[in-house]
């Protein structure tokens, strides 16, 4: 009698563990493949001119390039805003982003972007960016980047 009770308890524990593994797997697959790209028409950004302090305060820019205290960034001729992938050179981690600003002073080039996963506005450099254009990226396109 005791032996059947132990078998039943073991079986119930096995079912619970199996259920938890299935639930965790389903959750991680759903969250990993589900990037919600924003509508670019609704993304605040700066294009065609140097960003200023007002743009920073209104979350349209990530930085202001200055020379002698005066905004002096020159816009880079790319479509802004646009979707992109940021690859951290130190860790290799890839993050979906939206470019909101692209400027240079001489050979110094910088991009301002919004991290899609966190909403943070950050700065990076061309080496860490893969531009994806203005159409929402497909899952197949993202998989081909890896």
trRosetta pair geometry for C-beta under 8 A, 3 or more apart (Angstrom, degrees):
i j d omega theta_ij theta_ji phi_ij phi_ji
1 4 6.1 -54 -155 32 32 108
1 5 6.7 32 149 -18 64 107
2 5 5.6 -56 -152 36 34 115
2 6 6.5 35 152 -19 67 105
3 6 5.9 -54 -150 35 31 111
3 7 6.5 32 152 -20 63 105
4 7 5.6 -53 -147 35 34 113
4 8 6.3 36 153 -21 66 105
5 8 5.7 -53 -149 35 30 112
5 9 6.5 30 153 -17 64 105
6 9 5.7 -53 -147 37 32 111
6 10 6.3 33 154 -19 65 106
7 10 5.7 -55 -147 37 30 112
7 11 6.2 32 153 -21 64 107
8 11 5.7 -54 -148 35 30 113
8 12 6.5 30 153 -18 64 105
9 12 5.8 -55 -148 36 31 111
9 13 6.4 32 153 -18 65 105
10 13 5.7 -54 -149 36 31 111
10 14 6.3 36 151 -22 64 106
11 14 5.5 -53 -150 34 31 115
11 15 6.5 32 152 -19 64 104
12 15 5.7 -51 -148 35 33 112
12 16 6.5 34 153 -19 64 104
13 16 5.8 -54 -150 35 32 112
13 17 6.4 30 154 -16 66 106
14 17 5.9 -58 -148 38 29 108
14 18 6.2 30 154 -19 65 109
15 18 5.6 -55 -145 38 30 113
15 19 6.3 33 155 -21 64 106
16 19 5.7 -54 -149 35 29 112
16 20 6.4 28 154 -18 64 106
17 20 5.7 -55 -148 37 32 111
17 21 6.4 32 154 -19 65 105
18 21 5.8 -55 -148 36 30 111
18 22 6.4 29 155 -17 64 106
19 22 5.8 -58 -150 37 30 110
19 23 6.2 29 154 -19 66 109
20 23 5.7 -55 -144 38 31 111
20 24 6.2 29 158 -17 66 107
21 24 6.0 -55 -143 38 28 108
21 25 6.2 29 157 -19 63 110
22 25 5.8 -58 -147 38 28 112
22 26 6.3 26 157 -18 64 108
23 26 5.9 -56 -147 37 28 109
23 27 6.3 26 156 -18 64 108
24 27 5.8 -56 -147 37 30 110
24 28 6.3 23 159 -15 66 108
25 28 6.1 -58 -143 38 27 104
25 29 6.3 24 159 -16 64 110
26 29 6.0 -58 -146 39 28 109
26 30 6.3 26 157 -19 64 110
27 30 5.9 -60 -148 37 28 109
27 31 6.2 14 161 -9 66 111
28 31 6.1 -59 -140 43 29 102
28 32 5.9 30 161 -23 66 113
29 32 5.9 -56 -138 36 26 110
29 33 6.4 3 170 0 62 114
30 33 6.8 -75 -148 45 21 94
30 34 5.9 6 164 -15 62 128
31 34 6.0 -68 -132 40 26 107
33 139 6.1 22 -166 -131 98 130
35 96 5.0 87 -157 -2 142 165
35 116 6.3 48 -168 121 101 145
35 117 7.9 -63 -128 -72 89 84
35 137 7.9 -1 84 71 135 108
35 142 7.3 143 17 -87 143 165
36 116 7.3 179 72 175 61 112
37 83 6.1 -12 -145 -105 130 129
37 96 7.0 -100 -90 165 85 136
37 98 7.8 123 -158 -69 82 107
37 116 6.6 -43 -108 -130 53 144
37 136 4.6 159 76 -137 145 98
37 137 6.6 143 -64 31 152 80
38 42 6.2 -113 168 72 108 106
38 43 5.7 114 108 -66 131 106
38 98 6.4 -51 48 -44 111 151
38 114 7.9 -8 18 93 141 140
38 116 7.1 -158 -10 -124 93 95
39 42 4.7 62 80 12 98 109
39 43 7.5 -170 93 -23 50 87
40 43 5.3 -50 -148 19 45 119
40 81 4.9 -167 -151 82 99 111
40 82 7.1 14 -118 -94 141 36
40 83 7.6 -97 -72 -41 116 82
40 98 7.0 179 -107 -147 82 129
40 134 5.9 -60 0 -155 169 86
43 81 4.7 -23 93 6 134 171
43 98 5.5 -102 -140 140 159 152
43 100 6.4 -129 155 -100 111 100
43 114 7.0 -142 -149 18 115 145
44 58 6.5 -135 -177 135 149 92
44 59 5.6 84 76 99 142 82
44 60 4.3 -97 152 -94 102 77
44 100 6.8 30 98 -150 60 129
45 60 5.7 169 -108 -163 4 82
45 61 7.9 94 -157 -70 41 60
45 80 5.4 -172 163 153 137 95
45 81 4.4 -156 -60 -54 156 98
45 99 7.9 60 -132 118 130 58
45 100 4.0 -141 -113 -156 86 74
45 101 6.5 -170 -162 -56 78 65
46 49 6.8 -93 180 69 98 78
46 51 4.5 121 80 -88 175 91
46 55 5.1 19 -69 -147 131 148
46 60 5.1 102 -45 141 87 104
46 61 4.9 11 -6 -74 136 103
46 80 7.3 -26 81 135 45 142
46 100 6.8 64 19 148 71 79
46 101 4.8 26 53 -103 102 97
46 112 7.7 41 36 52 108 138
47 75 6.3 88 -164 -142 51 140
47 80 4.1 171 -87 74 115 115
47 81 7.9 -122 -46 -37 123 50
47 101 7.8 -148 -70 -113 59 50
47 102 7.9 23 -112 35 79 88
48 75 5.6 -35 -95 -26 10 171
49 75 6.3 10 -7 -40 12 123
50 64 7.5 73 161 -151 97 75
50 65 6.7 -106 -149 56 110 92
50 71 4.4 154 126 152 130 108
50 72 6.3 160 -114 89 160 3
50 73 3.9 138 -129 57 95 83
50 74 7.0 -24 -73 -68 96 27
50 75 7.2 -131 -65 -45 48 77
50 103 6.3 81 -121 -128 68 143
51 55 4.3 -113 -158 73 89 151
51 56 6.9 96 157 -47 116 78
51 60 7.2 -176 -131 103 108 92
51 61 3.6 120 -148 -122 145 159
51 63 6.8 106 71 85 141 48
51 64 5.3 -124 99 -99 93 69
51 65 7.7 89 48 13 91 74
51 71 6.8 -142 83 -148 44 132
51 73 6.3 9 25 45 76 145
51 101 5.6 -3 -49 -137 136 139
51 103 6.8 -117 3 -30 96 148
51 112 7.3 44 -39 -8 161 152
52 55 5.4 108 53 5 57 100
52 56 7.5 -108 112 -2 38 89
52 61 7.8 120 38 25 32 158
52 64 6.0 58 -132 -120 26 126
52 71 5.0 -79 -96 -50 78 159
53 56 5.5 -51 -153 34 39 115
53 57 6.3 38 151 -19 69 105
53 64 6.3 -25 -63 -51 56 158
54 57 5.7 -55 -148 38 31 112
54 58 6.3 10 158 -1 65 112
55 58 6.1 -69 -142 50 28 97
55 60 4.3 -89 -159 73 83 106
55 61 3.8 49 130 2 117 121
55 64 7.5 138 59 -80 109 98
55 101 7.8 106 152 -89 138 134
56 59 7.8 30 180 -73 30 30
56 60 7.8 -82 -54 51 20 70
56 61 5.3 -61 -72 74 58 99
56 62 7.7 82 -114 -140 82 6
56 63 7.6 53 -92 -100 111 9
56 64 6.3 -69 -41 -35 124 108
59 121 6.1 -165 -150 -41 82 149
60 100 6.5 -159 -176 165 46 121
60 101 7.5 104 140 -61 65 112
61 64 6.9 72 127 -66 142 71
61 100 6.8 -156 -97 118 37 108
61 101 4.8 74 -128 -67 76 152
61 112 5.4 84 -163 68 55 177
61 121 7.9 88 113 177 24 139
62 100 6.9 117 -24 68 97 111
62 101 5.9 -159 19 42 87 132
62 111 8.0 38 43 128 139 44
62 112 2.9 175 18 -136 109 105
62 113 6.8 -8 -37 21 149 40
62 121 4.8 -160 -97 158 90 98
62 122 6.0 6 -143 104 140 12
62 123 4.7 173 131 -68 128 79
63 101 7.3 -176 41 104 76 147
63 103 7.9 -139 83 47 102 125
63 110 6.1 -31 56 126 148 146
63 112 5.8 -162 15 -78 83 112
63 123 5.1 50 -34 -91 127 134
64 71 5.4 -74 -172 -107 104 98
64 73 7.1 -132 -164 -15 46 124
65 71 6.9 82 72 -154 57 64
65 72 5.9 -91 116 68 90 69
65 73 3.5 108 46 -69 118 95
65 103 5.5 -154 4 120 133 133
65 104 7.8 65 -58 168 176 10
65 105 5.1 -171 168 -31 136 118
65 108 7.6 159 -132 103 133 119
65 110 7.0 161 -65 35 117 128
66 69 5.8 -1 172 -136 131 10
66 70 6.0 142 -153 64 87 28
66 71 5.7 -55 -95 -89 75 36
66 72 5.9 94 -147 12 29 94
67 70 6.2 -31 68 60 67 84
67 72 4.0 -6 11 10 102 161
67 105 6.7 158 -53 -143 110 142
72 105 5.9 58 108 -106 101 119
73 103 3.4 10 178 176 123 144
73 104 6.9 114 -158 46 77 21
73 105 6.2 -82 -107 -53 52 90
74 103 6.2 135 62 -160 36 80
74 104 5.5 -38 62 67 92 73
74 105 6.7 129 8 -88 91 48
75 80 7.9 -117 -158 13 111 143
75 102 6.6 68 -162 85 67 76
75 103 5.8 -50 -98 -100 38 74
76 102 4.0 -79 46 136 113 107
76 103 6.3 -149 -15 -90 87 18
76 104 5.8 82 -68 -13 98 103
76 109 6.6 60 -74 -143 138 107
78 82 7.0 -96 146 18 102 141
78 99 7.4 -21 109 118 127 157
78 102 5.3 -4 46 70 113 169
78 131 6.8 -117 -167 -110 137 154
79 82 4.7 86 98 -55 98 129
79 133 7.3 37 59 -146 142 49
79 134 5.6 -77 139 -52 148 114
80 99 5.8 -94 -118 117 82 101
80 100 6.7 87 -170 -166 103 20
80 101 6.6 75 -155 -91 145 21
80 102 5.6 -154 -70 9 130 104
81 98 5.2 17 -178 169 122 105
81 99 5.9 166 -151 80 63 63
81 100 5.4 -8 -101 -100 104 55
81 134 7.8 113 97 -116 63 88
82 98 7.1 171 85 -156 23 69
82 99 5.2 -1 55 44 75 110
82 131 6.1 26 113 -157 132 97
82 132 6.9 177 155 63 95 65
82 133 5.9 -97 -163 174 117 12
82 134 5.1 -74 -116 -75 88 68
83 96 7.4 -24 -164 -167 96 92
83 97 7.6 141 -160 84 51 48
83 98 6.0 -40 -99 -104 49 70
83 99 7.8 -102 -30 8 2 84
83 131 7.9 110 87 -168 53 54
83 132 4.2 -53 101 72 97 117
83 133 6.4 -9 49 67 95 48
83 134 7.1 150 6 -108 87 23
83 135 7.8 -74 19 72 130 36
83 136 6.9 116 -49 -122 154 38
83 137 5.5 -155 132 -25 152 103
84 96 7.9 147 84 -159 43 50
84 97 5.2 -29 73 73 88 93
84 98 7.1 134 22 -115 83 21
84 99 5.3 61 -5 -34 133 101
84 111 8.0 -37 61 163 169 154
84 113 6.8 -89 58 -120 124 139
84 129 5.3 -12 176 -163 140 94
84 130 6.1 156 -165 78 81 48
84 131 5.1 -41 -103 -109 102 43
84 132 5.4 -177 -94 5 36 90
85 94 5.4 -6 -179 -167 113 104
85 95 7.0 147 -161 70 62 39
85 96 6.2 -39 -105 -100 69 50
85 97 6.9 134 -119 22 18 87
85 129 7.4 142 75 -156 50 47
85 130 4.6 -6 54 55 98 104
85 132 6.6 84 -16 -43 83 118
85 142 7.5 140 -77 -131 131 82
85 145 5.8 98 9 179 169 162
86 94 7.1 153 79 -154 48 50
86 95 4.7 -19 60 60 99 96
86 96 8.0 -178 18 -89 81 2
86 97 4.8 51 -18 -10 109 138
86 113 6.5 174 -59 83 129 161
86 115 7.5 -65 28 -103 142 82
86 124 5.8 169 -135 -26 118 170
86 128 5.6 23 -159 144 75 101
86 129 6.1 -23 -102 -97 64 64
87 92 6.7 -17 -174 -154 96 40
87 93 7.3 167 -150 82 53 37
87 94 5.1 -18 -97 -97 78 76
87 95 7.9 176 -78 19 34 69
87 128 5.5 -152 64 -159 63 68
87 129 7.9 -166 21 -70 77 19
87 130 6.9 48 -12 -10 110 105
88 91 4.6 14 98 44 126 92
88 92 6.6 -41 74 15 80 14
88 93 4.7 16 28 51 119 86
88 94 7.9 -138 11 -69 75 32
88 95 7.5 56 -29 -4 95 109
88 128 6.6 26 -99 -145 27 124
89 92 7.9 28 -153 -67 18 47
89 127 6.5 18 -69 121 131 115
89 128 5.8 -94 -34 -89 93 101
94 145 7.1 140 -151 119 156 125
94 146 7.4 -118 3 -92 159 81
95 115 5.8 -29 159 -140 135 95
95 116 7.3 171 165 34 83 86
95 117 6.3 -100 -152 11 99 121
96 115 8.0 100 81 -165 54 54
96 116 4.3 -32 101 33 97 138
96 117 6.8 111 51 -33 88 90
96 137 7.7 -143 -131 43 117 136
96 142 7.7 -29 -84 -120 113 129
97 113 4.2 27 169 166 130 133
97 114 6.3 156 -161 75 77 46
97 115 5.7 -42 -103 -103 91 42
97 116 6.0 -146 -94 -17 30 88
97 129 8.0 -81 64 -123 133 91
98 113 6.2 158 77 -158 41 82
98 114 4.9 -4 53 50 95 100
98 116 6.6 100 -17 -69 88 92
99 102 6.1 18 174 -52 125 105
99 111 5.5 -60 -132 -169 104 116
99 112 7.3 102 -162 76 61 52
99 113 5.2 -46 -101 -97 45 93
99 129 7.3 59 -80 -151 118 139
99 131 7.2 -21 -17 -113 143 90
100 112 5.1 -63 70 105 88 98
100 113 6.1 148 10 -113 84 32
100 114 5.8 68 -29 -20 126 94
100 121 7.2 -50 40 -133 145 105
101 110 8.0 -2 113 112 101 87
101 111 6.7 149 86 -165 65 46
101 112 3.4 24 49 38 114 116
101 113 7.8 -128 37 -52 75 45
102 109 7.8 0 -171 -172 80 93
102 110 7.8 -174 -143 94 44 47
102 111 5.2 -6 -102 -110 76 78
102 112 7.6 -131 -58 25 42 72
103 109 7.6 178 98 -147 38 55
103 110 6.1 -11 65 62 78 85
104 107 7.4 -52 -174 -170 120 9
104 108 6.0 158 -157 85 73 53
104 109 4.4 -25 -96 -98 106 68
104 110 7.2 152 -90 17 53 64
105 108 5.1 -3 60 59 80 108
109 125 6.5 101 89 -150 82 77
109 126 5.4 17 102 -26 133 113
110 123 5.6 -10 -174 -168 117 106
110 124 7.3 146 -157 78 70 28
110 125 6.3 -50 -109 -94 57 64
111 123 7.1 149 78 -156 48 55
111 124 5.4 -24 63 67 98 78
111 125 7.0 161 16 -101 90 14
111 126 7.1 117 -22 -72 116 54
111 129 5.7 49 25 -59 162 154
112 121 6.6 8 -179 -177 99 97
112 122 7.4 169 -152 88 58 33
112 123 5.8 -31 -99 -98 64 70
113 121 7.2 173 90 -149 34 57
113 122 6.0 -24 65 64 82 78
113 123 7.8 145 20 -99 77 23
113 124 6.5 -15 14 18 122 109
113 129 7.9 172 -50 -106 146 118
114 119 6.6 -21 -172 -152 101 38
114 120 7.3 160 -152 82 56 36
114 121 5.6 -32 -95 -95 68 68
114 122 8.0 131 -107 19 22 74
115 118 4.5 10 100 44 126 94
115 119 6.6 -37 74 20 81 15
115 120 4.7 15 28 53 120 84
115 121 7.8 -143 5 -73 79 21
115 122 6.2 44 -35 6 104 119
116 119 8.0 24 -159 -67 17 46
124 128 4.7 -97 177 73 126 129
124 129 6.2 139 105 -53 125 100
125 128 5.8 82 62 14 68 101
125 129 7.6 -150 100 -8 33 102
126 129 5.8 -74 -145 38 37 109
130 145 6.4 149 97 -140 161 124
132 137 5.0 -35 173 -72 145 120
132 141 7.1 106 -148 140 113 133
133 137 7.9 128 54 -74 90 81
137 141 4.9 -125 -166 80 92 129
137 142 5.6 96 140 -54 128 94
138 141 4.7 100 56 3 80 102
138 142 7.2 -147 95 -3 45 86
139 142 5.7 -57 -151 38 35 111
139 143 6.4 36 152 -21 68 105
140 143 5.8 -54 -148 34 32 111
140 144 6.6 32 154 -22 64 105
141 144 5.8 -56 -153 32 31 112
141 145 7.2 40 148 -30 61 98
142 145 5.7 -46 -161 15 39 116
142 146 7.9 40 149 -23 61 94
143 146 6.2 -48 -167 17 43 111
